[in-house]
């Protein structure tokens, strides 16, 4: 894809918000060598940091800092790249950026443009770029480890292996079509090609189904708190979040909509949702809130079913969801008179049972961290294309009475879908959307 590479030189602050101890300004493009020589006096040896006076194009000193040069193609973007390590004051960085902008052919980078150039120059494939975006956005240890694992070439190797299987199958079909009279060409490909295609379809379908595990790691383990009004749902949310997220009163039906807070529990992102109390609604607004609560609970990875032990009002678990039954307000109920059918007994007022509840949440969510290191589709885009590939293989298998040319076309389309995941064909319309999620300077 090098023919698509832009020829102007870009620059941006890459080290985050100012002021800071150090500010790193990156450059990439054909004018990088000339600009560094002009601003630093001479070009430092490749990949070696040297302390230099950093000057404007007119020779005015702007700062004194480290200068690095990375000649292409052995650089992140595949182009000549440079870095200026400055003192992280706003005035210093502004002066350097203004000086860079004054050079002919230089402009500020757009969001994700450095990574986009790396992709266009074949330094990284599209799943690798998406994983890099996830790594930058990672909030928990599990997200960091998962994103880092996805920056390897494991996805490329797997999908390329499947594509090679399809290419071999098509080659056998075309050999039968073109050289049916030759003695060294099998008389029929049915006994060899189609069982392999069926097996590959099943493997791709099973692989696409693992997206749910990846989704939980990336977006969080979804936990919904439900129970009757005044069961202590909002109080528990505030206690676990250690801040006032929800309004807590003695008036039933205070919570009308779903409130969320993200927690880091054992390195996993856990999204905890407080919902409206389940009862016979006294108004249309409350009824809508209750329906939203039940719908959210049906889709949750885990439900925390709360019951006030001092004034119990049983609520059924929606849709057979996995649930932890919790007795609340234990400070109001003597130990000897508490029901025995709870998984956990808590008091948000005294803190009793909260550590045990956090332990149960950790146990419920940590199983997904074992998936880290496996090759999983980690974007909805991947899943859609995998399902498209599997569907094309299914069409080829079902069309037993059609000509081999038509069935071979289904195999070709399946291979194209796999190639699109890697960004090898027909993805130009996706690039703006994907790379716009990066910060400027990356």
N, C-alpha and C positions, 0 to 999 in steps of 0.2 A: 504493500500500500504506500510505498515511498513516493509515488507519483502524486499523491494527495497532500504531501507535506507542505505546509506554508513556508514561504521563503523569508518572511520578515522575522525580526528578532524580538522576543518578548521578555518582559521582566516583571517582577512582583515581590512584595514583602511576603516571605514564606514562614515566618516564625511566630505569628500570632499578634495579640493585642499589645499596644504600646501604652506607657513606657515599660521597658523590660531591661534586664541586664545585658542581653545580646539581641541584636536584630539581624536576621539573615535575609539578604536580597538575592534572588536567583535570576539568572539570565539563561536564555536558550535561543540559539539561532546562528546564522552565518556571520553576523557582525560581532559575536561575543569576543573573539580574539582581539579585534581592533579596539573595541570599547575598553576592555581590561587593560590593554597596553596604554591607552590614552589616560585612563583614570588612575592606574597603579604604577605607571612608569615603564615596567617591562612585564612580560607574560611569565608568571611563575611556572615551575616545572609541573607537568601533569600530576594531579591528585596530591599535590603537596601544598600545605598552607604556609603562606609567608606574610610577615607583618609589613605593611606598606602604608605610606601616605596615600589617601584616596582623594583625588582632586576632580574638579569639574572639567568639562571640555575646554574651558577658558583658562585652566590652570589654578583656580582657586581651591585651597585645601578645604575639604568638607569634614574629614574625620581621619583617624588612624586605626586601622584594623587588619584582620586577616583576609587574604585574597586567595581563592582557589580556582583552578581551571581544569575542566574535564573534557578532553578532546573527543569528538564523535568519531566513530559510532559507539565507543566504550563509555557511554554516559547514560543517565536515566532516560533521557528523551531520544537518544540516538544522534543528537546534534551536538555541536560544540556547546558546552554549558559552563557557567561560571557562578561563583558565590562571593558576595561581599559580606563579611561578618563585622557588623558595625556596633557602636554603642547604641543602646536601645532607647534613645530619647526621641521624642516626636520631631523636634526641629532637625536633628541629624538625619533621620530617615527621610523626612520630607525633602530636605536639600538634595540627598542622593537620588531619590526618585525623580525629582525635577531635572537633575543633571542628566540622568539616563534618558529621559523623555526628550531632551534637546538634541540627542544624536539622530542623524538621518536613519530611517529604517527601523527605529525602535519604537515600541508601544507597550502599554500596560497589558499584562496577560488577562485573559478572561477566566472565569471560574473553570477549574479543571483542565486548563489548556496544556500545562506541562505533561500531565498524564495522557491527555488525548494525543499529543505528539508522540509520546512513547508507544502508544497503541498503533498509530499510523505508520511508525517506523519499525514495527514488528518486535519491539522490545518487551511487549506485554500483550497477552490476549485479552479479550473482553471480560471473561470471568475473573481474570487476575485484576483488571482495573476495577471491577465492581467490588471485589474483595478488599482492594486497597481503600475504597470509599468506606466500606464497613469498618475497616481497621481504624480509620480516622474517627469514625463516629462511635466506636466501641465505648460503652459505659461500665461494663463489668468484666471480670477476669474471663468468664466463659465466652463472652462476645469477642474479647481480644484474641484468645486462643483459637477460636473458630475462624475468625477473619484471617488470622495469620496463616492458618493451615490452608485456607482457600487461595492464598497468593501463590502457591506452588503450581506446577504444571500438571497436577493430578487429574484435573478435569479434562484438559487437552488430551492427555494420554488415553483416558477412558473413552472419550467420544471419538477420538481418532481411531481407536481399535474397532469400535462399532462401525465406523464409516468404511474401514478397510474390509470388514466382513461383507458389507453391502456391495462394495466395489467388486469383490471376488464373486459374489452371487450374480451380479449383473454380467460379469465377464463370462461366466459359464452359460448364462442364458443367451448372450450374444454369440457365443461360440456355437451353440446348438443351432441358432438361427442361420448363421452365415456359413458354417462348415459341417452341416449335418451329414454330408457324404464322406467326411474324412474318418479314417479308422481310429485315430487317436482322440477323437472327440466323443464324450459319452453320448449315448443315444437318447437319453432323457435326463434332464436336470432335476426332475421332480423328487427323485429318491435322495438327492444330496442337498439341493438348494432350499426347498420349502421347509423341511424340518428345522434347518438352521435358522431360517427367517422366523419361524414360529417361536423358537427358543429365544431369539434376540428380541422379538416383540415383547415377550414375557419379562425379560430382564429389564428392558427400558421402562415398561409399565411399573415394575416393582421399584425401580430406581426413582421414578417420578413421585411415587407415593411417599418416599422418605422426606419430601419437602416439609412436611409438617414438623418433623424433628428440627430441621434447620430453622424454620419459622419461629419456633419457640425459643431457640437460642438467640436469634437475631432480634426478635420483637418482644420477647418476654413470655414467661409462664403466666397464663391468665387465671387469676383467682378471684372469685366473686363471693362476696359476703351477702347472705340472705337470711331472713328470719322475720318474725312478726314485728310490728312497730314497738319501739322501746326495748328491743332485745339487746341493745348495746352495739349495734353495727357501726355507727359513726364513731362511738367512743373507742371501739377497737381499732378502727382505721387510724384515728388520731394517735392512739397509743403506739401502734406499730410504726407509723410515720414519724413519731416524736415531734409532731407539730400540729397545729389546728388546721386540718384540711376540711373537715366537715363541721357544720353547725350542730351542736348537741343541746337539746332541750328535753323537757319531760312531755312535751306535746306530741302525740302520735302523728305520724305522717309528715314530719319535718323534711325528710329527704324526698324530693320529688323526681330527681334525675340521677343518673349514674355519675359518681365521683370517683376519680382514679388517682392512684399514687404509685410510683415505681420504686421498688425497694431492691437493694442488692443483698441477697441472702445466699451465703455460701458461694459467692462469685457468680450466681445466676441472677438475671434480671427477672423479678417477679412483679407483675402488674396487679395491684390489689384494687378491687372495685367495690365501693359501697353503693348499695341499692335501696330503693324504696321498700318500706315494710310491707310484707305480704298480709293482706286482709281484704275484707269486703270494702271496696273503695267507697268513699263518701262524696266523691266528685269526679268529674271527667278528667281533670288534670292529674289527680292522684291515680286514677285508673290507668292512664297512659304510662305513668311512672312505674306502676306495678307490672304492667305488661312488658315494659322494657327490662325490668329486673329479671323476670322469668326468662325472657328471650336471651339475655346476656348469660344467665346461669346455664341454660341449655347448651351454649356454645363454649363454656368455660373448660379449662383443663382441670380445674378443681373448684369445688364449692365448699365454703365454710358455712355450715348451717348452725346459726346461733339460736339459743333458746334461753330465755330469762328463767333461771331456776326458782326465783322468788315468785314469779307469776307466769308459769309456762303456758304458751300458746303454740302447739305443735304446727309445723309447716312441712309439707312434703318436699322431698328432693325433686326438682324438675327433671323430667326426662331420664331418670336413672343415672345422672351424672355422678362421677366420683366425688365423694364428699367426706368431710371431717365434721362430726357432730360435736358441738361445743356448748357446754353449759356456762352461762355468764352470770355475773354479779355474785360470785362465790362468797364475797364478804358479807352478803346479806343472808346466807343460808348456812346453818351449822353443818359441819362435815358429816355428822351421822344421819342427817335428813336429806342429803343430796341424792338424786337419782344415780344409778350406776351405769346407765347405757350411753354415757358420753365418752368420746375419744379424748377429750381434754376439758378441764374445768378451769376457768379463768376469772380474774377480777382485774379489769382495767384500772380500777381505783387503787388497789394495793400492789398490782403487778403480779399476783399469783398466777401461775400457769402460762405466762407469756413466753418464757424461755422454752417451755415444752412445745407450745404452739409453733414457735419459730423453728424448732427442731423438726416438727412434723412437716412444715412447709419446705424445709431443706430436703428432707427425705423424698418428698413427692416430686420435687423439681430436679434433684441432682442426677436422676437417671438419664436425663437428656444430655448432660455434659459428657457422658460416655460416648456419645456420637461424634464428639470432636475428634478429628483425625480421619473420619470416614469421608468418602467422596459423596457429598450430598448436593442436590440442586438447591441453591440458596437464594434464588430470586424467582419471582412469579414468571418472569420472562423465560427462564430456563424450563420451568415446568410446562408452560404452554407449548414450547417447541418440542420438548420430549414427548408430550402427548400427541402432537401433530405427527412426529416420526412414527410412533407406535400405531397411530390410526392408519397411516399410509401402508405400513406393513400388514396391518389387518385387512385393508382393502385388497392388497396383492394376494393374500392367502385365501380370501373369500371368492375371488374371481377365477375359479378353477376352469370355467368354460370360456373365458376370454383368451385372446391371443397373448403369447408371451411378451410381445412388444408393449402391450398395455400394462401388464403386471410388472415388467421391468421399469416402466415409467414411475410406478408407485415406489419402487425401491430407490429410484433416483431422487424423488421428492423427499423421502425419508432421510437420505444422506444430506440433502440440502438443509433440512431442518436442524440436523446436528451441527452442520457447518455454521449456521446462523448463531448458534449459542456461542461459538468461539469468535464470532465477529469476522468470519472469513468471506462471507458473501451477503450482499443486500441488507446491510445494517446502517447505512448512512442516515436514515430517518430516525434511528435510535440514539445516535451519538450525542446530539445536543441535549437530549433528555438525561442521558446517563451522566455525562461529564458536568452538567450544570449542578449536580448535587455536591461536587467538590468545592472546597474553599478556594479563593483566589490564591495563587502561589503554589498550588498543588496540581 
